Amino acid sequence: MKHYIICGPPGSGKGTQSALLAEHFHLRHVSTGELLRKEISEQTDLGKAVEDLMNRGELVPDSFMLAMIRRVLLETTGVEGVLLDGYPRTKPQAEGLAELLRELGMTIDLIVQLSVPPDVILQRIQHRATVEGRSDDSVEVLKQRLKEYEEKTVPTIEYYRAQGAPMVDVDGTPDVDTVTKRLIHAIEKGSLEEGHRAGRELSTEEA
């Protein structure tokens, strides 16, 4: 079972690309937002607690998010792996996920970062707001989301770099198909290099 993380600023196309990659590589696409909505709709104990917090306008604790991820990792079957979309978002979440993976005897196979300049993101969001009429796509909201990304998620990416985690940076500015091809190539190359490393380690052990 492979474990991938895809990250990038708001408007970078993470959701779209995650769905395409999940289909191509036969992965389970995991969006924490969708997980939360599922827990709430099914009225699980976790869902009821989360719904109560959200109704009070409070943030969902990292421990709740990690509990959902734990369930996903333990219960997912019938696929080649799991693709975490936009999670972890903060360094504490990354540290919690690392501890969970160690506990379960699992590892992160590759972290993919989608890089898109702020001016391109702004153009995309403004176009989407015009086409779809989404009130959450205002310039003010976008700037706040980009600020949060720089303050919280960028340090998370640096944390992974410092840990020597397998990472690849992919330019997300071209059209959807081009970016998808680049992502597929990056993941396939990462898997191949991992196989080579494993082969070298095996040869060393056999020697």
ABEGO torsion letter per residue (X at the ends): XBBBBBBEBBGAGAAAAAAAAAAAAGBBBBBAAAAAAAAAAAGBAAAAAAAAAAAAGBBBBAAAAAAAAAAAAAABBGBAEBBBBGOBABAAAAAAAAAAAAAAGBBBABBBBBBBBAAAAAAAAAAAAAAAGBAAABAAAAAAAAAAAAAAAAAAAAAAAAAGBBBBBBBAABBAAAAAAAAAAAAAAAAAAAAAAAAAAAAAAAX
